[in-house]
Amino acid sequence: MEANKIAIGSDHAGFELKELVKKYLLENNVEFKDFGPFSEDRADYPDFAHPVADAVATKKSELGILICGSGNGINMTANKHQEIRSALCWQEDIAEMARLHNDANIIALPARYISNETALKCVDIFLKTDFEGGRHSERVAKISC
């Protein structure tokens, strides 16, 4: 995997998948920082989405991975940060296009609606795919308010 210094976080619904993704990252020698939670106890997704988004926005991490039950809440929270382009991904081709055409810097996964196998494939593709640039650069530049 090319990317390193990954920021990762979830809520309680995404905890189990987060642990699986962390194992996958370790097996592939990808450096990461886990922003929590650290158990399956009830946890509010903004408490973890904001620190992950901050790490990516300030370049302390190159990319981020966020996980909650539907992927929506944690994705919406991350996208409140001006420098963040978080993409909700549940299929491999969506993860690829999020990086290739949208220069997404965070992937949000819906733990309750994605298989472990698909989630890991999405993460792998997201981390290995570079932004295509070109005509997409102008569009991406128009995203921030």
Secondary structure, DSSP 8 states (H G I E B T S, - for coil): ----SEEEEE-TTTHHHHHHHHHHHHHTT--EEE-S--SSS---THHHHHHHHHHHHTTSSSEEEEEESSSHHHHHHHTTSTT--EEE-SSHHHHHHHHHTT--SEEEEEGGGS-HHHHHHHHHHHHH-----THHHHHHHTT--
